[in-house]
Amino acid sequence: MCRTERKESVEKAKAMKQKKREDNLAKRKEQKKAGKGGKKVPKKGGKVSMSKGANKKGGSKAGARPGFEGGFGARAKAGGGKGRK
């Protein structure tokens, strides 16, 4: 392929992507005006886990990262000193 063919195909692809983006934005704007939502936004809260005392004070939070369930307070109390050794 020549450089001009490549350049033309890249410009054509850019123009197609831009048109697709503008169409998508216009469609979302119309949906918002019609009251059908527009962009979907997930509700706050995430998953609610009933294991490990989720409803108790100090229990695991909803959507906690794995490996961080216990928090950092227990390690600091057990170590006794500053920082890690």
C-alpha positions as a LaTeX table, in Angstrom:
\begin{tabular}{lrrr}
\hline
Residue & $x$ (\AA) & $y$ (\AA) & $z$ (\AA) \\
\hline
Met1 & 0.00 & 0.00 & 0.00 \\
Cys2 & 1.19 & 3.50 & $-0.77$ \\
Arg3 & 1.53 & 6.20 & 1.81 \\
Thr4 & $-1.39$ & 8.10 & 0.32 \\
Glu5 & $-3.66$ & 5.06 & 0.53 \\
Arg6 & $-2.65$ & 4.51 & 4.15 \\
Lys7 & $-3.19$ & 8.18 & 4.98 \\
Glu8 & $-6.63$ & 8.15 & 3.35 \\
Ser9 & $-7.68$ & 5.00 & 5.18 \\
Val10 & $-6.54$ & 6.45 & 8.54 \\
Glu11 & $-8.42$ & 9.69 & 7.92 \\
Lys12 & $-11.51$ & 7.74 & 6.89 \\
Ala13 & $-11.34$ & 5.63 & 10.06 \\
Lys14 & $-10.95$ & 8.78 & 12.19 \\
Ala15 & $-13.96$ & 10.37 & 10.54 \\
Met16 & $-16.05$ & 7.23 & 11.07 \\
Lys17 & $-15.12$ & 7.06 & 14.77 \\
Gln18 & $-15.93$ & 10.74 & 15.25 \\
Lys19 & $-19.32$ & 10.35 & 13.54 \\
Lys20 & $-20.12$ & 7.27 & 15.64 \\
Arg21 & $-19.20$ & 9.20 & 18.81 \\
Glu22 & $-21.37$ & 12.18 & 17.86 \\
Asp23 & $-24.29$ & 9.89 & 17.02 \\
Asn24 & $-23.94$ & 8.14 & 20.37 \\
Leu25 & $-23.86$ & 11.45 & 22.28 \\
Ala26 & $-26.90$ & 12.73 & 20.38 \\
Lys27 & $-28.78$ & 9.49 & 21.07 \\
Arg28 & $-28.01$ & 9.70 & 24.81 \\
Lys29 & $-29.11$ & 13.35 & 24.86 \\
Glu30 & $-32.42$ & 12.42 & 23.21 \\
Gln31 & $-32.96$ & 9.58 & 25.69 \\
Lys32 & $-32.30$ & 11.95 & 28.57 \\
Lys33 & $-34.83$ & 14.45 & 27.20 \\
Ala34 & $-37.37$ & 11.65 & 26.79 \\
Gly35 & $-36.82$ & 10.64 & 30.43 \\
Lys36 & $-35.42$ & 7.21 & 29.68 \\
Gly37 & $-32.17$ & 7.74 & 31.55 \\
Gly38 & $-29.34$ & 8.40 & 29.15 \\
Lys39 & $-26.16$ & 6.79 & 30.42 \\
Lys40 & $-26.71$ & 3.97 & 32.89 \\
Val41 & $-25.29$ & 4.73 & 36.35 \\
Pro42 & $-24.97$ & 1.84 & 38.82 \\
Lys43 & $-26.59$ & 2.37 & 42.20 \\
Lys44 & $-24.36$ & 2.89 & 45.23 \\
Gly45 & $-23.78$ & 0.11 & 47.71 \\
Gly46 & $-22.55$ & $-2.75$ & 45.57 \\
Lys47 & $-22.85$ & $-6.31$ & 46.81 \\
Val48 & $-23.97$ & $-6.94$ & 50.36 \\
Ser49 & $-22.26$ & $-9.94$ & 51.85 \\
Met50 & $-23.95$ & $-11.63$ & 54.80 \\
Ser51 & $-20.83$ & $-13.58$ & 55.76 \\
Lys52 & $-18.34$ & $-12.49$ & 58.42 \\
Gly53 & $-20.84$ & $-10.29$ & 60.27 \\
Ala54 & $-21.64$ & $-7.75$ & 57.59 \\
Asn55 & $-24.34$ & $-6.16$ & 59.74 \\
Lys56 & $-22.28$ & $-6.10$ & 62.93 \\
Lys57 & $-20.15$ & $-3.15$ & 63.97 \\
Gly58 & $-16.62$ & $-3.62$ & 62.63 \\
Gly59 & $-17.66$ & $-6.33$ & 60.17 \\
Ser60 & $-16.63$ & $-6.51$ & 56.54 \\
Lys61 & $-17.92$ & $-3.73$ & 54.32 \\
Ala62 & $-19.87$ & $-4.35$ & 51.14 \\
Gly63 & $-17.52$ & $-4.72$ & 48.18 \\
Ala64 & $-14.33$ & $-4.87$ & 50.30 \\
Arg65 & $-11.11$ & $-5.83$ & 48.56 \\
Pro66 & $-10.02$ & $-9.41$ & 49.18 \\
Gly67 & $-7.19$ & $-9.66$ & 51.69 \\
Phe68 & $-8.20$ & $-6.49$ & 53.56 \\
Glu69 & $-11.14$ & $-7.86$ & 55.54 \\
Gly70 & $-9.46$ & $-7.65$ & 58.93 \\
Gly71 & $-8.33$ & $-4.06$ & 58.60 \\
Phe72 & $-5.03$ & $-2.71$ & 59.86 \\
Gly73 & $-5.85$ & $-2.09$ & 63.53 \\
Ala74 & $-5.21$ & $-5.68$ & 64.67 \\
Arg75 & $-1.73$ & $-5.82$ & 63.13 \\
Ala76 & $-0.63$ & $-2.52$ & 64.71 \\
Lys77 & $-1.75$ & $-3.66$ & 68.18 \\
Ala78 & $-0.06$ & $-7.05$ & 67.90 \\
Gly79 & 3.27 & $-5.65$ & 66.64 \\
Gly80 & 3.77 & $-3.19$ & 69.45 \\
Gly81 & 6.51 & $-1.19$ & 67.70 \\
Lys82 & 6.73 & 1.35 & 64.89 \\
Gly83 & 6.52 & 0.04 & 61.35 \\
Arg84 & 7.31 & $-3.45$ & 60.07 \\
Lys85 & 10.29 & $-5.54$ & 61.09 \\
\hline
\end{tabular}
